[in-house]
Structures are given as structure tokens and as C-alpha cells.
Amino acid sequence: MDQPTLPIASGRAPFVVVAGYGLPGRTLVESLIRRNIEYIVIELNPQTCQRAAAGGIRMFPGSASDAEALRRAGIERATIVALMVPNDEVVLAAIPIIRKANADAYIIARCSFTSTGLEAVRRGASQSIVAEQVIARELEGITAELISIGG
């Protein structure tokens, strides 16, 4: 499968589907709002949906691995899909559903492990963000700083 075109180069107005409204999803949405980029959030927890929607966040309850929820979110016109749910199984299940509905979307997959990140890309994600790799980089930086302070 060819690598999807980067959304910025596609000439289409950006529209971002964010799956999951924990800290990563909220951070992304705040960035999109600051940039006046259209978005929609899919969140499994109905209470989170109610609280966020009351604060003006565009969202509705649903699962990222549910084709109908993705359709209602407008997956066909998404330029970017950010799978920020903290569940690797859901992320992996969502990727082929998204890819089938929108071959051009740039899919970012949040994963816990390197093996899952590789599998996400194999299934059609454009990019994966792997928690254990982020932690390893942070640990390396902290350790280097502590050693330079003590040395």
C-alpha cells in the first residue's frame, strides 16, 4: 500500500478525527482549537463526553473500532485520524476500518509497545507513537542530566 499523502500537502482543508479524550487527546484538541482546525472527538466514556461537550468540545460517545461511529464522525473526509485511546487492541482494530473508509487519511496510532507500533504501521497507520520508546528517551535525558550534575 502506498504511503498516504501528508495532509498539509493534500490541498484539502484539515479535518481531524481524534479518538480518545485522555491527556493526549485533550492536548491535541487544544492545539487544534488554537489553530482553528476543524475536529471531532470520539470518546467511549459517556460522562467524559457530557463534561467536554458542556465545555464546547465537539464530541460524541463511541468507539474508534466501530465503523458506524467513525462514519458519524465524518471519517471519509478526515485528513488526520489520531488514535489516542490507551488500548492497543482497539487501536489495531480501528486502523483497517479507517483505511477502508478513507485511504488518504494520515493515521497516527498511540501504542504501548514497539511491537504494537510496528503492527499498527503494518495494518495501515501512517505513524505510531510508542509509549515505551518515549519513556526510554525521557529516561536517557534524565540520566544524562543527573550524571552531568553529579560529575
ABEGO torsion letter per residue (X at the ends): XBBBBBAAAAGBBBBBBBBEABAAAAAAAAAAAAAGBBBBBBBABAAAAAAAAAAGBBBBBEBAABAAAAAAAGAAABABBBBABABAAAAAAAAAAAAAABAABBBBBBBABAAAAAAAAAAGBABBBBAAAAAAAAAAAAAAAAAAAAX
